[in-house]
């Protein structure tokens, strides 16, 4: 039986240092994107920053998904003990 996504994410956040760091960084970037989104106008450097942040967030999300997929692929009681 596999853990569902919220349980798996919670487990990874508690037990996998890399996943926690990736998640924390993803949230930081999301916060910065929110700041940029609330500006009425973005300068050219801010526009470049926005695109760069979006790409980086996708990279982080992909790596987090790789970690989740690896754990889902494990079987037995050790599957949730990262």
N, C-alpha and C positions, 0 to 999 in steps of 0.2 A: 504494500500500500504506500503510495507516495503522498508527501505533504502537499497541501494546496499552497498557492502562491503567497498569500499573506503569512501563513505559518512558516514557510520556507524563508521568506525575506526576514522575518523576525528572528528566526534561528541564525541566519547568516549574519545579521547585524550584531547579534550577541556573541557569536563564536568565531567569526572569520574577520581577522584584522584588515585584510586587504579589502574585503567587501565593505566594511565599515568606513574605511578611508575613502573609497570610491563614492559611496553614498553621501558622505559628508561633503566632499568636493562638488558633487553633482548639485546638492542643495545650495552651496555657496554660489555656484554659477547661476542657478535658477534665481537666486535673490538678486544678483547683479543684473540679470536679464529683466527682471521686474522693475528695477530702478531705471534702466534704459527705456523700458516701455512706457513709463510714466512721464518721460520728458516730451515736451511738445515738438522738439526738433533735435535730431542727432547730428552732431558734427561728423565730418568725414572719418576722423579716427574712431569715434564712437560707433559709427556704422560698421567699420572694419572689426571693432571689438565685438559687436553683436554677432556678426557672422562667425567669428572665431569661437566665441563662447558656445554658439549652437553646435558647431562641429565638435568641440571638445565634449560637450554634454552627451552627444551621440556616441562618441568613443567610450566614455565612461559607462553609459548605459549598456553598450555592447559587451564590455568586459564584465559588468555585473551579471548580465544574462549568461555569459560563458560560465561564470562561477556557479550560477543557479543550475544551469544545465548539467554541469559536472556532478553536482550533488544529487540532482534528480536521477542521474544515471547510476548512482551507487545503490546497492541493495543491502538489506539487512539492518539491524539495529544501529550500526555505526553510521548509517547514511545521514543522520541528523547531528552527529557528533563531529563537527568539522575541526 
